[in-house]
Amino acid sequence: MIKNVNNLCRLLFFALFMRPFMLIMLGLNVRNRERLPEAGPAILVANHNSHLDAITLMSLFPLRMLQKIRPVAAQDYFFRNPLLKWFALRVIGILPIDREMKSKRKHPLSGINAALKRGEIVIIFPEGSRGCPEQLGKFKAGIAHIAKDNPEVPVNPVFMHGLGKALPKGEALLVPFFLDIFVGDNLRWEGNRNRFMETLTARMTGLAAEAEFPPWD
């Protein structure tokens, strides 16, 4: 019963608010949308510049798939107050990660691995925290551990441009700004962590270079 209510809340939020908001207020241009996974399990890897990153990526998928899409998010940020926690867990459906990991009894990636085994699509931001607008930061090795634990699961790189200007880190006021999203070909675990990270980084760098954008003012 609770799961059905959560799914309904998510469906209404995206259908009545997020999709019209993206199309009318911001504008959205998706390059190579056909490369997005049509079903799970799958991993979406994206750059992280804005509060809107995860829900923008979720908005790219058909409404019928929303209950299977799970963005990974920092538990310490979204669990700061009960209302934000409820919204993050029940409406967005985040997979909370404890970045401090005070308890070693539970593996930090166990929730992600379990979601992939359930056939879900997991959204991951390997840079960790939000960085400078549209500048790729160094990816943390956690994504390689996830790929190693799930070698059969495709990893889809996605580069987003514009959200760092629309709602950047440290800002609460939204500025309408056109969004460009570049979806790359998927890759899989190659048997070596360094080689996997180099390939993923090269794919993301290539997506960022597909279009020539003027530098931010």
C-alpha positions as CSV (number, residue, x, y, z in Angstrom):
1,M,0.0,0.0,0.0
2,I,2.7,2.5,1.0
3,K,4.8,1.6,-2.1
4,N,1.7,2.3,-4.3
5,V,1.2,5.7,-2.6
6,N,4.9,6.5,-3.1
7,N,4.7,5.6,-6.8
8,L,1.6,7.7,-7.3
9,C,3.2,10.7,-5.6
10,R,6.3,10.3,-7.8
11,L,4.2,10.0,-11.0
12,L,2.1,13.1,-10.2
13,F,5.2,15.1,-9.3
14,F,6.9,14.4,-12.5
15,A,3.9,14.4,-14.8
16,L,2.3,17.6,-13.4
17,F,5.3,19.6,-12.3
18,M,8.7,18.5,-13.3
19,R,8.1,17.8,-17.0
20,P,6.2,21.0,-17.7
21,F,8.8,22.9,-15.7
22,M,11.7,21.4,-17.7
23,L,10.1,22.1,-21.1
24,I,8.5,25.5,-20.4
25,M,10.7,27.2,-17.8
26,L,14.1,25.8,-18.8
27,G,14.0,24.1,-22.2
28,L,15.7,20.8,-22.9
29,N,17.8,19.5,-25.8
30,V,18.8,15.8,-25.5
31,R,21.5,14.5,-27.8
32,N,21.4,10.8,-28.6
33,R,18.4,10.1,-26.3
34,E,18.2,6.6,-27.9
35,R,21.3,5.6,-26.0
36,L,19.4,5.8,-22.7
37,P,18.7,2.4,-21.2
38,E,15.2,1.1,-22.0
39,A,15.2,-1.1,-18.9
40,G,17.3,-2.0,-15.9
41,P,19.6,-3.0,-14.5
42,A,21.7,-0.1,-15.7
43,I,23.9,2.7,-14.3
44,L,23.7,6.3,-15.4
45,V,26.9,8.3,-14.6
46,A,26.6,12.1,-14.8
47,N,28.4,15.3,-13.9
48,H,27.1,17.1,-10.8
49,N,26.5,20.9,-10.8
50,S,23.0,21.5,-9.4
51,H,20.2,20.5,-7.1
52,L,18.3,19.7,-10.2
53,D,20.7,17.1,-11.7
54,A,19.0,14.0,-10.5
55,I,15.4,15.0,-11.2
56,T,16.4,16.3,-14.7
57,L,17.8,12.9,-15.5
58,M,14.7,11.1,-14.2
59,S,12.6,13.4,-16.4
60,L,14.2,11.9,-19.5
61,F,12.5,8.6,-19.0
62,P,8.9,7.5,-19.7
63,L,6.6,8.0,-16.7
64,R,6.1,4.2,-16.5
65,M,9.8,3.7,-15.7
66,L,10.0,6.2,-12.8
67,Q,9.5,3.6,-10.0
68,K,12.6,1.8,-11.3
69,I,14.9,4.8,-11.4
70,R,16.9,5.5,-8.2
71,P,19.4,8.4,-7.9
72,V,22.2,8.0,-5.3
73,A,22.3,10.9,-2.9
74,A,24.1,11.9,0.3
75,Q,22.2,10.9,3.4
76,D,23.6,13.7,5.5
77,Y,22.2,16.3,3.2
78,F,18.7,15.0,2.5
79,F,18.1,13.7,6.1
80,R,18.5,17.2,7.7
81,N,14.8,17.6,8.3
82,P,11.8,15.2,8.2
83,L,10.0,16.9,5.3
84,L,13.1,16.9,3.0
85,K,13.8,13.3,4.1
86,W,10.2,12.2,3.2
87,F,10.4,14.0,-0.2
88,A,13.8,12.5,-1.1
89,L,12.8,8.9,-0.1
90,R,9.2,8.7,-1.0
91,V,8.8,11.1,-4.0
92,I,12.3,11.1,-5.6
93,G,13.2,7.6,-4.4
94,I,16.8,8.2,-3.6
95,L,19.3,5.6,-2.5
96,P,20.9,7.3,0.5
97,I,24.6,7.0,1.0
98,D,26.2,7.6,4.4
99,R,29.4,9.5,3.5
100,E,30.7,9.3,7.0
101,M,30.1,5.6,7.5
102,K,30.5,5.6,11.3
103,S,29.2,2.0,11.3
104,K,31.2,-0.6,9.5
105,R,28.5,-3.3,9.9
106,K,26.9,-2.4,6.5
107,H,28.8,-2.1,3.2
108,P,28.4,1.5,1.9
109,L,27.5,0.2,-1.6
110,S,25.1,-2.5,-0.6
111,G,22.0,-0.5,-1.3
112,I,23.2,0.3,-4.8
113,N,24.1,-3.4,-5.5
114,A,20.7,-4.5,-4.2
115,A,18.9,-2.0,-6.5
116,L,20.8,-3.2,-9.5
117,K,20.0,-6.8,-8.7
118,R,16.3,-5.8,-8.5
119,G,16.6,-4.6,-12.1
120,E,16.6,-0.8,-11.3
121,I,18.3,2.1,-13.1
122,V,20.7,3.8,-10.7
123,I,21.9,7.4,-11.2
124,I,25.4,8.1,-9.8
125,F,27.4,11.3,-9.6
126,P,31.1,10.1,-9.3
127,E,32.4,13.5,-8.6
128,G,30.7,13.3,-5.2
129,S,29.6,16.8,-4.3
130,R,28.5,19.5,-6.7
131,G,31.4,21.2,-8.5
132,C,32.0,24.3,-10.6
133,P,29.4,24.9,-13.3
134,E,30.0,22.6,-16.3
135,Q,33.5,21.7,-15.2
136,L,34.2,18.0,-14.8
137,G,35.8,17.1,-11.5
138,K,37.9,14.0,-10.8
139,F,35.7,10.9,-10.5
140,K,35.9,8.9,-7.3
141,A,36.7,5.2,-7.5
142,G,33.4,4.1,-6.0
143,I,31.9,3.8,-9.5
144,A,34.6,1.3,-10.4
145,H,33.7,-0.8,-7.3
146,I,30.1,-0.8,-8.3
147,A,30.9,-1.8,-11.9
148,K,33.2,-4.6,-10.6
149,D,30.4,-5.9,-8.4
150,N,28.0,-5.8,-11.3
151,P,30.1,-6.6,-14.4
152,E,27.0,-7.5,-16.5
153,V,25.4,-4.1,-15.9
154,P,25.9,-1.4,-18.6
155,V,27.3,2.0,-17.5
156,N,25.8,5.0,-19.5
157,P,27.8,8.3,-19.3
158,V,25.7,11.5,-19.5
159,F,27.0,15.1,-19.6
160,M,24.7,17.9,-18.7
161,H,25.3,21.6,-19.6
162,G,23.2,24.5,-18.3
163,L,22.1,23.3,-14.9
164,G,25.2,24.8,-13.3
165,K,23.9,28.1,-14.5
166,A,20.2,27.6,-13.7
167,L,20.7,26.5,-10.1
168,P,24.4,26.2,-9.1
169,K,25.8,25.2,-5.8
170,G,25.2,27.7,-3.0
171,E,22.3,29.4,-4.8
172,A,18.6,29.1,-4.0
173,L,17.2,31.3,-6.8
174,L,16.5,29.6,-10.1
175,V,17.6,31.3,-13.3
176,P,15.9,30.0,-16.5
177,F,18.7,28.6,-18.7
178,F,18.6,26.3,-21.6
179,L,19.8,22.7,-20.9
180,D,21.8,20.5,-23.2
181,I,22.2,16.8,-22.3
182,F,24.6,14.5,-24.1
183,V,24.2,10.7,-23.8
184,G,27.1,8.5,-24.5
185,D,27.5,4.9,-25.5
186,N,27.5,2.5,-22.6
187,L,30.6,0.7,-21.3
188,R,31.1,-2.2,-18.9
189,W,33.6,-3.4,-16.4
190,E,36.9,-4.2,-18.1
191,G,38.6,-6.2,-15.4
192,N,40.9,-3.4,-14.2
193,R,39.9,-0.4,-12.1
194,N,42.4,2.0,-13.6
195,R,41.4,1.1,-17.2
196,F,37.7,1.4,-16.4
197,M,38.2,4.8,-14.8
198,E,40.3,6.0,-17.7
199,T,37.7,4.8,-20.2
200,L,34.8,6.4,-18.3
201,T,36.6,9.7,-17.9
202,A,37.5,9.7,-21.6
203,R,33.9,9.1,-22.5
204,M,32.7,11.9,-20.3
205,T,35.3,14.3,-21.6
206,G,34.3,13.4,-25.1
207,L,30.7,14.2,-24.4
208,A,31.6,17.5,-22.9
209,A,33.5,18.4,-26.1
210,E,30.7,17.5,-28.5
211,A,29.5,21.0,-28.6
212,E,31.4,24.3,-28.3
213,F,29.9,26.4,-25.5
214,P,31.2,29.9,-24.6
215,P,32.8,30.0,-21.1
216,W,30.7,31.1,-18.2
217,D,30.9,34.8,-17.3
